[in-house]
Amino acid sequence: MKFTLSWLRDHLDTEADLDTILRTLTRVGLEVEGVADPGEALAPFTVARVLSAERHPQADKLQVLQVDAGNGPLQVVCGAPNARAGLVGVFGAPGTYVPGADITLKVAAIRGVESNGMMCSARELQIGEGHDGIIELPEDAPVGESYASYAGLTDPVIDVSITPNRQDCMGVRGIARDLAAAGLGTLKPLAAEPVAASGAGPAVRTDTPGCPALFAQNVSGVTNGDSPEWMRRRLTAIGQKPISTLVDITNYLMIDLGRPLHVYDRATLAGPLVARAATEGEEVLALNGKTYRLSAGMTVIADDAAVHDIGGIMGGEHSGVTPATTDVLIECAYFDPDGIARTGQALALTSDARQRFERGVDPAFLDDGLAIATRLVVDLCGGTPSEVTRAGSPPVEPRVISYDPDLCRTLGGLAVPAARQARILLSLGFSVGAIDHADAYSDALFSQIEGRWPVRVPTWRRDVDGPADLVEEVIRIEGIDRVAAVPLPRVPGVARPTATPEQKLERRVRRAAAARGLDEAVTWSFVSARDAAPFGGGAWSLANPISEELKVMRPSLLPGLLSATHRNLARGQGGVRLFEIGRRYLADGERPTLGLVLAGDRRPRGWREGKAAGFDAYDAKAEALALLAAAGAPVDNLQVMPVPSEAEGGEAGEAWHPGRSGTLRLGPKTILARFGMLHPSLLKAFDLDGPIAAVELYLDALPAKRGSGLARAPYAPPALQPVRRDFAFIVPTGLAADALVRAVRGADKVNIVAARVFDLFEREDERSMAVEIVLQPSEKSYTDADLKAVADKVVAAAAKLGATLRG
């Protein structure tokens, strides 16, 4: 929400300076996002008079001007058709930056004639769209003076962030009301006297709950030219493009009073104007030049021939006013906020009017809003107004809240005297008992209110529902910085740990991942349906998403991490190691998960190392095992198996590379992690080049450790030395090393404490695999017979897999 300082002073009688106003705005909950000074960019430009204008000797469309900018004549080459002797305009000297042309002026030769600066048009100064000629000022404009000061373009522009619940502050007057309540001045009265009318009003009606009230008034014999300079200047300052007087009036009142209106050219209408529900497939060409196909139930304004307006959002191009318009119909309506929000979302159409109607405009401001608009039309465009036609009735039922002033202390934490609370509420437009205005307050009248106060909510405060909202109003005006910071009472005794086992697990895994050189990322829990498809699709979809890119609750953490990886690689990052701990959203609930992506260079190139090396599936497996070990999983008992198919509970799409990925399981069904390389088609969908490794670790699948308190188990090293034995087996070609290791280790679970493959040799059709086992004696050292018995068990277990001891 943007407005100028002088615009604010139209509603607020105050002596406060700009800095005080800015601080107060933020203090009462209207956060100031920025302040711009348009005069700063225009400061170098001065008022100048053209002393003479002669034809350029080398160009028919150029003139050589002698210009006086206050320091004597300067020669300027100019191509504007209206340049002539005696004209007073705006001059930019060499070294001046021209914002509309994005150039810095310098002394230059144009077709052989030296030019010392530039006479400027409105577009070149970004104060209008005029570019047919240079700016023409009145003859008495002071030559040599700053143009910004002369034209009043030094008015600061304030940009305020309005939260969705403060629909009353979507107009300058609402912001002025808050500042007046905060003690920064007095809110000026609003003149809303209707214009003397003659003749019957327009034929309008409303046939839909989406538009409970439709008020309208005709004005005949108008002249629709350019709006006055003060109005164009203010609209331009806040980023609104001036179009014509009739259009500018509606835009001005929308910003000024938070009241959107619409003006129709009566010559384009056929029959009565009706607010009704659209029929399926109806189309309307909107003022933005786009055609919208409407759905049944959307609120529209139409006549007997066609739809002219997407109700409360945007008018139609066919019935819009033009410079030739002479007879108009001014519409002032109230639209249902929920219906406006649904229609705008369905059509992906935003507008300033929609922003206000979907938040809720003041339903009691129809008559006054129409009267103010008609007054401006008559004053600026002439014409004769008709009577007002009122179709339907707005929802203006009074809302009264029973309020206990002591709630400010007990609920808000700030003891504000009752009389002060009453004054604050009255200054914001609330009624307290029989006192309906701040000027009507008196201690004698206030003393008659006993017990709880009956507080009537103003029609422009749709967000106030109960006593807690009234406390909020008092606290924010009184100053939330005055609420004392009070610590919560401590329970006597030693504090107990509050973290749950799940939280402790996530902390351990997070620390372990960071210690291994991984960078933590936080990504959106929403993804697009396209990104979710390779991971089985999204079971949870949002009915009202922010955008199609954030429509589905993520079934995996990898889409967000891959998007982050793409951004990092695109910005020149050589190696990316990202992890995230969050939730996957599956059909049966939320699942805590760790996602991990390894991309780019695992090892950069170097004179000793040679070429750069990328990540592979073994890097992903190593990370998965290390993090599982940190989480307390029994990594020695894990089995490496292929990624499950869709029938086994895997993803329906292609996410993992079929030959270069796997799972870590406890038994055949309990999957603790997936690891490996991602499928090339998935990488292409995310616009990623090169192989990328990834891990998904399922924290909810980890076996729960039975509580042993906060103390660690005592360290008890074995009393006897371990014994190592090596076995070399001739194995079938298709036998996995993991299967052989598990068989060997399981041959004697009492004595064998570890087993691993340490050598692999392949020759033609033979494959040799060497396994080292570690035996740990407990009570006495092994005898030769004991070792032979264990060796026999190992050989027998390997033989069941088709492996034979190599001779």
C-alpha positions in Angstrom: 0.0 0.0 0.0 1.7 3.2 -1.2 0.7 6.8 -0.6 2.5 10.2 -0.4 3.0 12.2 2.7 0.8 15.1 1.4 -1.9 12.6 0.6 -1.9 11.4 4.2 -2.1 14.9 5.5 -5.3 15.4 3.5 -6.9 13.1 6.1 -4.7 13.7 9.1 -4.3 17.1 10.8 -0.8 16.7 12.3 2.5 18.6 12.8 4.5 15.4 13.1 7.5 15.1 10.8 8.2 12.2 8.4 10.4 10.2 10.8 7.9 10.3 13.6 5.1 9.2 11.3 7.2 6.3 10.0 8.1 5.1 13.6 4.4 5.4 14.6 3.2 3.4 11.6 5.4 0.5 12.5 4.6 0.8 16.2 0.8 0.4 15.6 1.3 -2.7 13.3 1.6 -1.1 9.9 5.1 -2.0 9.0 6.9 0.5 6.7 8.6 -1.3 3.9 10.3 1.7 2.4 10.2 5.4 1.7 11.0 6.9 -1.7 11.8 10.5 -2.6 10.9 11.0 -6.2 12.5 14.4 -6.2 15.9 12.9 -5.6 16.1 11.5 -9.2 14.8 14.8 -10.6 17.0 17.1 -8.6 19.5 17.9 -11.4 16.8 19.0 -13.8 16.0 22.7 -14.0 13.4 25.0 -15.5 14.8 26.5 -18.7 13.6 28.9 -21.5 14.3 28.4 -25.2 15.8 31.7 -26.4 15.9 30.8 -30.1 15.3 27.8 -32.4 16.9 27.3 -35.8 16.8 24.5 -38.3 19.7 22.0 -38.1 22.0 22.4 -41.1 22.3 18.6 -41.6 18.9 17.3 -40.5 15.3 18.4 -41.4 13.8 17.0 -38.2 16.3 18.5 -35.8 16.6 22.1 -34.4 19.5 23.9 -32.8 18.2 25.7 -29.7 19.8 28.3 -27.5 18.6 27.5 -24.0 18.8 29.6 -20.8 18.8 27.4 -17.7 19.8 30.3 -15.4 23.5 30.4 -16.3 23.5 32.0 -19.7 22.7 30.5 -23.1 23.7 26.9 -24.0 23.4 25.2 -27.4 21.2 22.2 -27.5 20.2 20.0 -30.4 16.6 18.9 -30.1 14.2 16.8 -32.2 10.9 17.6 -30.4 8.3 19.0 -32.8 7.0 21.5 -30.3 10.4 23.1 -29.6 10.3 26.8 -30.3 11.6 30.1 -29.2 9.9 31.3 -25.9 9.0 27.8 -24.7 9.7 27.1 -21.1 10.6 23.5 -20.4 12.8 21.2 -18.4 16.5 21.0 -19.1 19.1 18.4 -18.2 22.7 19.5 -18.2 25.7 17.3 -19.2 26.4 14.7 -16.5 22.7 14.3 -15.6 21.2 10.8 -15.5 17.9 10.6 -17.4 15.8 7.9 -15.7 13.3 7.3 -18.5 16.0 7.0 -21.2 18.5 5.2 -19.0 21.4 7.4 -20.2 23.8 9.9 -18.7 24.0 13.1 -20.7 27.3 14.4 -22.0 28.5 17.0 -24.5 28.2 15.4 -27.9 28.2 16.3 -31.6 24.9 15.5 -33.3 25.2 15.6 -37.1 28.2 17.8 -36.7 26.6 20.3 -34.3 27.6 20.4 -30.6 24.8 19.7 -28.1 25.2 20.6 -24.4 22.4 18.7 -22.6 18.8 17.9 -23.3 15.3 19.3 -23.2 13.2 16.6 -21.7 9.8 15.0 -22.2 7.5 13.6 -19.5 8.3 10.0 -20.3 12.1 10.7 -20.1 11.6 12.0 -16.6 9.2 9.1 -15.7 6.4 11.5 -14.6 4.0 10.6 -17.4 3.6 8.9 -20.8 3.9 12.0 -23.0 6.7 11.6 -25.5 5.4 13.5 -28.6 7.2 16.6 -27.4 9.2 18.2 -24.6 7.5 19.4 -21.4 5.8 22.8 -21.7 5.6 24.9 -18.5 3.8 28.2 -17.9 5.6 31.2 -19.1 6.1 32.5 -15.6 7.9 29.4 -14.4 11.1 30.5 -12.7 14.1 29.9 -15.0 17.0 28.2 -13.2 14.9 26.8 -10.4 14.8 23.0 -9.6 12.0 21.5 -11.6 11.2 19.0 -8.9 10.7 21.8 -6.4 8.7 23.9 -8.8 6.4 21.0 -9.8 5.9 19.7 -6.2 7.6 16.4 -7.0 9.4 16.2 -3.7 6.5 14.5 -1.9 7.9 11.4 -0.1 6.2 8.1 -1.1 5.6 5.7 1.9 5.2 2.0 1.3 3.3 0.2 4.1 2.9 -3.6 4.4 -0.8 -4.3 5.2 -1.5 -7.6 6.9 -4.6 -9.5 5.5 -6.7 -8.8 8.6 -6.4 -5.0 8.3 -8.8 -4.4 5.4 -9.6 -1.0 6.8 -6.0 0.1 6.1 -6.2 -0.6 2.4 -7.1 3.1 2.0 -5.1 6.2 3.1 -8.0 7.3 5.4 -7.8 4.1 7.4 -4.1 4.5 8.0 -4.7 8.1 9.0 -7.3 6.9 11.5 -4.7 4.6 13.2 -2.2 7.4 13.4 -4.8 9.7 15.0 -5.6 7.1 17.5 -1.9 6.8 18.3 -1.8 10.5 19.2 -0.2 11.9 16.0 -3.0 14.3 15.2 -6.7 14.6 14.5 -8.6 12.7 11.8 -10.2 15.3 9.5 -13.9 14.9 8.8 -14.9 13.3 5.5 -17.1 15.4 3.2 -19.7 13.1 1.6 -22.5 15.4 0.7 -24.5 14.1 -2.3 -24.7 16.2 -5.5 -28.1 17.7 -6.4 -29.7 15.1 -8.7 -32.4 15.2 -11.3 -34.1 12.5 -13.2 -34.6 8.8 -12.5 -31.7 6.6 -11.6 -30.3 3.8 -13.7 -32.0 0.4 -14.0 -29.9 -2.0 -12.0 -30.6 -5.1 -9.9 -28.8 -7.9 -8.1 -29.8 -11.6 -8.5 -26.9 -13.3 -6.7 -25.7 -13.7 -3.1 -22.2 -12.9 -4.5 -23.3 -9.2 -4.7 -25.7 -8.4 -1.9 -25.9 -4.7 -2.8 -25.5 -2.8 -6.0 -25.9 1.0 -6.0 -25.6 3.1 -9.1 -26.0 6.6 -10.4 -26.0 8.1 -13.9 -24.1 11.3 -14.9 -25.0 12.7 -18.4 -23.0 15.2 -20.4 -19.5 14.5 -19.1 -16.2 15.5 -20.8 -13.6 12.8 -20.2 -10.2 14.4 -20.7 -7.0 14.4 -18.7 -7.3 14.4 -14.9 -6.0 17.4 -13.0 -2.3 17.7 -12.3 -2.6 17.0 -8.6 -4.4 13.7 -9.2 -2.1 12.5 -11.9 1.0 13.4 -9.8 -0.3 11.4 -6.8 -1.2 8.4 -8.9 2.1 8.4 -10.8 4.0 8.7 -7.5 2.5 5.4 -6.2 2.9 3.5 -9.5 -0.6 4.0 -11.0 -0.7 5.0 -14.6 -3.0 8.0 -15.2 -5.4 7.2 -18.0 -8.3 9.6 -18.1 -10.3 11.6 -15.6 -13.1 9.1 -15.1 -10.7 6.2 -14.7 -8.4 8.1 -12.5 -11.2 9.1 -10.2 -12.1 5.4 -9.5 -8.4 4.5 -8.9 -7.9 7.6 -6.7 -10.8 6.8 -4.5 -9.8 3.1 -4.2 -6.4 4.2 -2.8 -7.8 7.2 -0.9 -10.8 5.5 0.8 -10.3 1.8 0.2 -13.5 1.8 -1.9 -13.3 0.3 -5.4 -15.8 1.6 -8.0 -16.4 1.1 -11.7 -17.6 3.5 -14.4 -19.5 2.2 -17.5 -20.0 4.0 -20.8 -23.8 4.0 -21.0 -23.7 4.0 -24.8 -22.3 0.4 -24.7 -25.0 -1.0 -22.4 -28.0 -2.8 -23.7 -30.7 -2.9 -21.0 -30.5 -3.0 -17.2 -27.3 -3.7 -15.4 -27.6 -6.9 -13.4 -25.3 -8.6 -10.9 -25.8 -12.3 -11.4 -24.1 -15.7 -11.4 -22.2 -16.5 -14.6 -23.2 -19.5 -16.7 -20.7 -22.2 -17.5 -18.5 -21.1 -20.5 -19.4 -17.5 -20.6 -16.5 -15.3 -21.7 -15.5 -11.7 -21.0 -12.7 -9.5 -22.5 -11.2 -7.8 -19.5 -9.5 -4.4 -19.3 -6.1 -6.1 -19.3 -6.7 -7.3 -22.8 -7.2 -11.0 -21.9 -10.3 -13.1 -22.4 -11.5 -15.1 -19.4 -13.7 -18.2 -19.6 -16.0 -18.1 -16.6 -17.4 -21.0 -14.5 -20.9 -21.3 -13.2 -21.4 -19.4 -9.9 -18.8 -16.7 -10.5 -20.3 -13.2 -9.9 -20.5 -11.0 -13.0 -22.1 -7.7 -13.9 -24.0 -8.0 -17.2 -26.7 -6.5 -19.3 -29.2 -8.1 -21.8 -26.4 -8.6 -24.3 -23.2 -9.6 -22.6 -21.0 -9.8 -19.5 -19.3 -6.5 -18.8 -17.5 -7.0 -15.5 -15.9 -9.8 -13.5 -17.7 -8.7 -10.3 -15.3 -7.0 -7.9 -12.1 -8.0 -9.8 -11.9 -6.3 -13.2 -14.1 -4.5 -15.7 -14.7 -5.4 -19.3 -13.0 -3.7 -22.2 -16.3 -3.3 -24.2 -18.0 -1.1 -21.7 -15.0 0.9 -20.5 -14.9 4.6 -20.8 -13.0 6.4 -23.6 -12.2 10.1 -24.4 -15.4 10.1 -26.5 -17.6 9.0 -23.5 -20.3 11.5 -22.7 -22.8 9.5 -20.5 -21.7 7.2 -17.7 -23.0 4.9 -15.0 -21.1 4.9 -11.7 -21.3 1.5 -9.9 -20.7 1.1 -6.2 -21.3 -2.4 -5.0 -20.6 -4.8 -2.2 -19.3 -8.3 -3.1 -19.0 -11.4 -1.0 -15.3 -11.7 0.0 -15.2 -15.5 -0.2 -16.7 -15.5 -3.7 -14.2 -12.9 -4.9 -11.3 -14.9 -3.5 -12.5 -18.1 -5.2 -13.1 -16.4 -8.5 -9.7 -14.6 -8.5 -7.9 -17.9 -7.7 -9.7 -19.9 -10.3 -9.0 -17.3 -13.0 -5.5 -16.5 -11.8 -6.5 -12.9 -12.0 -5.3 -10.2 -9.5 -6.2 -6.6 -9.3 -6.2 -3.8 -6.7 -10.0 -4.1 -6.5 -9.8 -7.9 -5.8 -7.3 -7.2 -3.0 -9.8 -5.0 -1.2 -13.0 -6.9 -1.9 -11.6 -10.3 -0.9 -10.4 -8.8 2.4 -13.8 -7.1 2.9 -14.6 -3.4 2.2 -16.9 -1.3 4.4 -20.4 -2.4 3.6 -21.9 0.8 5.1 -19.8 3.0 2.8 -21.9 2.5 -0.4 -23.9 5.7 -0.3 -21.1 7.9 0.8 -18.6 6.3 -1.6 -21.0 6.8 -4.5 -21.7 10.4 -3.4 -17.9 11.3 -3.2 -17.3 9.7 -6.6 -20.2 11.5 -8.3 -19.1 14.8 -6.8 -15.6 14.3 -8.3 -17.0 13.4 -11.7 -19.2 16.5 -11.8 -16.5 18.8 -10.5 -13.8 17.5 -12.9 -15.9 16.3 -15.9 -19.1 18.3 -15.7 -22.4 16.7 -16.4 -25.8 16.2 -14.7 -26.3 13.4 -12.1 -29.4 11.3 -11.8 -31.0 9.9 -8.6 -29.3 7.0 -7.0 -30.6 3.5 -7.6 -30.2 1.0 -4.7 -30.5 -2.7 -5.5 -30.3 -5.1 -2.5 -28.9 -4.3 0.9 -25.4 -4.6 2.3 -24.7 -6.8 5.4 -24.5 -4.0 8.0 -26.0 -5.8 11.0 -24.5 -4.3 14.1 -22.0 -6.4 16.0 -21.7 -5.8 19.8 -19.0 -7.4 22.0 -19.3 -7.6 25.8 -15.9 -6.4 26.9 -14.2 -6.5 30.3 -11.5 -3.9 30.4 -9.5 -6.0 32.9 -8.8 -8.4 30.0 -6.1 -5.9 28.8 -4.1 -6.8 31.9 -4.8 -10.5 32.2 -4.7 -11.3 28.5 -2.5 -8.6 27.1 -0.1 -8.2 29.9 -0.5 -4.4 30.2 -2.5 -2.6 32.7 -4.2 0.3 30.8 -6.6 2.5 32.7 -10.2 1.9 31.7 -10.8 5.5 30.5 -7.7 5.3 28.3 -8.9 2.1 26.8 -12.3 3.7 26.0 -10.6 6.7 24.3 -8.5 4.4 22.2 -11.5 2.3 21.1 -13.5 5.4 20.3 -10.7 7.0 18.3 -10.6 3.8 16.2 -14.3 4.0 15.4 -15.7 1.7 18.0 -18.7 2.7 20.2 -18.5 2.2 24.0 -21.9 2.1 25.6 -23.8 5.2 24.7 -20.6 7.0 23.6 -20.4 6.7 19.8 -17.5 9.1 19.0 -14.3 10.2 20.5 -15.5 13.8 20.6 -18.5 12.8 22.6 -16.4 11.3 25.4 -16.7 12.8 28.9 -15.7 11.4 32.2 -19.3 11.9 33.4 -20.8 9.9 30.5 -18.1 7.3 30.8 -18.8 6.8 34.6 -22.3 5.6 33.7 -21.0 2.5 32.1 -20.8 -0.3 34.7 -19.4 -3.8 34.5 -18.7 -5.1 31.1 -18.8 -2.6 28.3 -21.1 -3.1 25.3 -18.7 -2.3 22.4 -20.1 -1.9 18.9 -17.7 -2.8 16.1 -17.5 -0.4 13.2 -18.6 -1.8 9.8 -15.1 -1.4 8.4 -13.5 -3.8 11.0 -14.5 -7.2 9.7 -11.6 -8.8 11.5 -12.8 -8.0 15.1 -14.8 -10.9 16.5 -14.4 -11.0 20.2 -12.9 -9.5 23.4 -9.4 -10.7 22.5 -9.4 -8.6 19.4 -10.4 -5.5 21.4 -7.4 -6.2 23.7 -5.2 -6.3 20.6 -6.5 -2.9 19.4 -5.7 -1.3 22.8 -2.3 -2.9 23.1 -1.1 -2.0 19.7 -2.1 1.7 20.0 -0.8 1.9 23.6 2.4 0.3 22.5 3.3 -3.4 22.5 6.9 -2.3 23.6 5.3 -1.3 26.9 4.4 -4.9 27.7 6.9 -6.1 30.3 9.0 -9.2 29.6 8.0 -11.6 32.4 9.6 -15.0 32.7 7.4 -18.0 33.2 7.4 -19.4 36.7 9.9 -22.2 37.3 8.8 -25.4 38.9 10.9 -26.1 42.0 13.5 -28.9 41.8 15.8 -30.1 39.0 14.6 -29.4 35.5 13.7 -32.5 33.5 14.7 -33.0 29.9 11.8 -32.1 27.6 13.1 -33.5 24.3 11.3 -36.6 23.0 13.2 -39.6 21.7 12.3 -38.6 18.2 13.8 -35.1 18.7 16.9 -36.5 20.2 17.3 -38.9 17.2 17.0 -36.0 14.8 19.6 -34.0 16.7 22.1 -36.8 16.6 21.6 -37.4 12.9 21.8 -33.7 12.2 25.1 -33.3 14.1 26.5 -36.3 12.4 25.6 -35.1 8.9 27.1 -31.6 9.6 30.3 -33.2 11.1 30.7 -35.2 7.8 30.8 -31.9 5.8 27.2 -31.8 4.6 25.3 -28.5 4.4 21.8 -28.4 5.9 19.1 -27.1 3.6 15.5 -26.2 4.4 13.1 -26.5 1.4 9.4 -26.2 0.9 7.1 -29.0 2.1 5.1 -28.3 -1.1 6.2 -29.4 -4.6 4.5 -29.5 -8.0 2.6 -32.5 -9.2 5.3 -32.9 -11.9 8.1 -33.1 -9.4 6.2 -35.5 -7.1 5.4 -38.0 -9.9 8.8 -39.8 -10.0 8.5 -40.5 -6.3 5.0 -42.1 -6.4 3.0 -38.9 -6.7 1.5 -36.8 -4.0 -1.1 -38.3 -1.7 -2.0 -34.9 -0.3 -2.9 -32.1 -2.6 -3.9 -28.5 -1.6 -7.3 -27.3 -2.6 -6.1 -23.7 -2.6 -2.4 -23.6 -3.4 -0.3 -20.5 -3.6 0.7 -21.7 -7.1 0.8 -24.8 -9.2 4.5 -25.2 -8.3 3.5 -25.6 -4.6 0.4 -27.8 -4.9 1.4 -31.2 -3.6 2.7 -32.2 -0.1 6.1 -33.8 -0.9 6.3 -37.6 -1.0 10.1 -37.3 -0.7 12.7 -34.7 0.4 14.7 -35.2 -2.8 12.6 -32.8 -5.1 13.4 -29.8 -2.9 17.0 -30.8 -2.5 17.4 -31.3 -6.3 16.0 -27.8 -6.9 18.5 -26.4 -4.4 21.3 -28.4 -6.0 20.4 -26.9 -9.4 20.5 -23.4 -8.0 23.9 -24.0 -6.4 25.5 -25.6 -9.5 24.1 -22.9 -11.7 25.9 -20.3 -9.6 29.3 -22.0 -10.0 29.4 -24.2 -7.0 31.9 -27.1 -7.8 30.6 -29.7 -5.3 27.3 -29.8 -3.6 26.6 -31.8 -0.4 23.2 -31.0 0.9 21.0 -32.7 3.5 17.6 -32.0 5.1 15.6 -33.5 7.9 11.9 -33.1 7.5 8.7 -34.9 6.8 7.5 -36.9 3.9 3.7 -36.9 3.4 2.3 -40.3 2.4 -1.2 -41.7 2.2 -0.9 -43.2 5.7 0.6 -40.1 7.4 3.7 -38.0 7.9 7.1 -39.8 8.0 10.3 -38.2 9.5 13.1 -38.6 6.9 16.6 -37.5 6.2 17.3 -36.6 2.5 20.8 -36.2 1.1 22.2 -35.2 -2.3 25.8 -35.4 -3.5 26.5 -33.6 -6.8 29.3 -32.1 -8.7 33.0 -32.9 -7.7 33.7 -35.2 -4.9 37.4 -34.3 -5.4 38.6 -31.3 -7.4 41.3 -31.7 -10.0 44.9 -31.3 -9.0 48.5 -32.0 -10.1 48.7 -35.0 -7.9 45.1 -36.3 -8.0 44.6 -35.7 -11.8 41.1 -35.2 -13.1 38.3 -34.2 -10.8 36.2 -37.2 -9.5 32.5 -37.2 -9.1 30.3 -39.0 -6.6 29.2 -42.6 -7.1 26.8 -45.1 -5.4 29.5 -46.1 -2.9 29.8 -42.6 -1.6 26.0 -42.6 -1.0 26.2 -45.9 0.7 29.1 -44.7 3.0 27.0 -41.7 4.0 24.0 -43.8 4.7 25.9 -46.3 6.9 27.6 -43.5 8.8 24.4 -41.7 9.6 22.6 -44.9 10.5 25.5 -45.7 12.9 25.1 -42.2 14.4 21.4 -42.9 14.8 22.1 -46.1 16.7 21.0 -48.6 14.0 22.6 -52.0 14.1 24.7 -51.4 10.9 26.5 -54.8 11.2 23.2 -56.6 10.7 22.0 -54.6 7.7 21.4 -56.2 4.4 22.0 -54.6 1.0 19.1 -55.3 -1.4 17.8 -53.7 -4.6 15.4 -50.8 -4.6 11.9 -52.3 -4.2 9.5 -52.3 -7.1 6.1 -50.6 -7.0 4.5 -53.9 -6.0 6.9 -54.1 -3.0 6.1 -50.6 -1.8 8.5 -48.7 -4.0 7.9 -45.5 -6.0 5.6 -45.7 -9.0 7.9 -43.4 -11.1 11.5 -43.6 -12.1 13.6 -42.0 -9.3 16.6 -44.3 -8.8 19.0 -45.8 -11.3 18.0 -49.5 -11.6 21.6 -50.9 -11.6 23.3 -48.4 -9.4 21.1 -48.1 -6.3 20.0 -50.2 -3.4 18.4 -50.3 0.0 19.7 -51.0 3.5 17.4 -53.3 5.4 16.9 -55.1 8.7 15.4 -58.3 7.4 13.6 -58.5 4.0 10.8 -56.0 4.8 12.2 -53.2 7.1 13.9 -50.6 4.8 16.0 -48.2 6.8 17.5 -46.3 3.8 17.6 -46.0 0.1 20.9 -45.0 -1.5 22.6 -44.8 -4.9 22.5 -42.9 -8.2 19.4 -41.1 -9.4 17.8 -42.0 -12.7 18.9 -39.9 -15.7 15.3 -39.1 -16.6 14.8 -37.6 -13.2 17.9 -35.5 -13.5 16.7 -34.3 -16.9 13.4 -33.2 -15.4 15.3 -31.1 -12.9 17.6 -29.7 -15.5 20.7 -31.3 -13.9 23.7 -32.7 -15.7 26.0 -35.4 -14.7 25.6 -38.3 -12.2 24.1 -37.4 -8.8 24.1 -39.6 -5.8 21.4 -39.5 -3.1 20.2 -41.0 0.2 16.9 -41.2 1.9 17.1 -42.4 5.5 13.8 -43.3 7.1 14.0 -42.2 10.8 10.6 -43.7 11.7 11.8 -47.2 10.6 14.8 -47.3 12.9 14.4 -49.8 15.8 13.6 -48.0 19.0 16.3 -48.3 21.7 15.1 -49.2 25.1 15.8 -46.5 27.6 19.0 -46.7 29.5 18.8 -43.3 31.1 21.2 -40.5 30.2 24.4 -42.3 31.2 26.4 -44.2 28.6 27.1 -47.9 29.0 30.4 -48.5 30.8 33.3 -49.3 28.6 34.3 -53.0 29.0 37.0 -54.1 26.6 37.5 -57.9 26.2 40.2 -59.4 28.3 41.6 -61.7 25.5 43.0 -60.8 22.1 40.8 -61.3 19.0 41.9 -63.9 16.4 41.7 -63.3 12.6 41.4 -65.9 9.9 41.2 -65.5 6.1 39.2 -67.7 3.7 39.3 -67.6 -0.1 36.3 -69.0 -1.9 35.6 -69.8 -5.5 32.1 -68.3 -5.8 29.3 -68.3 -8.5 29.4 -65.3 -10.8 26.1 -63.9 -9.6 26.7 -64.3 -5.9 26.6 -60.9 -4.0 29.5 -60.2 -1.6 26.9 -59.2 1.1 25.2 -62.6 0.9 28.5 -64.4 1.4 29.5 -62.1 4.3 26.2 -62.7 6.1 26.4 -66.4 5.6 30.0 -66.6 7.0 29.2 -64.4 9.9 26.1 -66.4 10.8 28.0 -69.7 10.8 29.0 -69.2 14.4 27.3 -66.3 16.1 29.0 -66.8 19.4 32.6 -66.6 18.3 32.5 -64.7 15.0 32.1 -61.0 15.8 32.9 -59.5 12.4 33.4 -60.5 8.8 34.3 -58.6 5.6 35.4 -59.1 2.0 39.0 -57.8 1.6 39.9 -59.2 -1.9 38.3 -60.0 -5.2 39.9 -61.8 -8.1 38.3 -62.7 -11.4 39.7 -64.8 -14.3 37.6 -65.9 -17.2 34.8 -67.9 -15.7 36.2 -68.1 -12.2 35.6 -65.6 -9.4 37.5 -65.7 -6.1 36.4 -63.8 -3.1 38.5 -63.5 0.1 36.8 -63.0 3.5 38.4 -62.0 6.8 36.6 -63.1 10.0 37.3 -61.9 13.5 36.8 -64.3 16.4 36.6 -63.0 20.0 37.4 -65.5 22.8 35.5 -64.7 26.0 36.7 -67.0 28.8 39.8 -68.8 27.4 42.1 -68.7 24.4 41.1 -70.9 21.4 42.8 -74.2 20.8 43.6 -75.6 17.4 40.5 -77.8 17.6 38.3 -74.8 18.4 39.6 -72.9 15.4 39.2 -75.9 13.1 35.6 -76.3 14.3 34.8 -72.7 13.5 36.6 -73.0 10.1 34.5 -76.0 9.2 31.3 -74.1 10.0 32.4 -71.2 7.8 33.2 -73.5 4.9 29.9 -75.3 5.3 27.9 -72.1 5.4 29.6 -70.8 2.3 29.0 -74.2 0.5 25.2 -73.6 0.9 25.6 -70.6 -1.4 27.7 -72.6 -4.0 31.0 -71.3 -2.8 34.0 -73.7 -2.4 37.2 -73.2 -0.6 40.0 -72.4 -3.0 42.9 -74.9 -2.9 
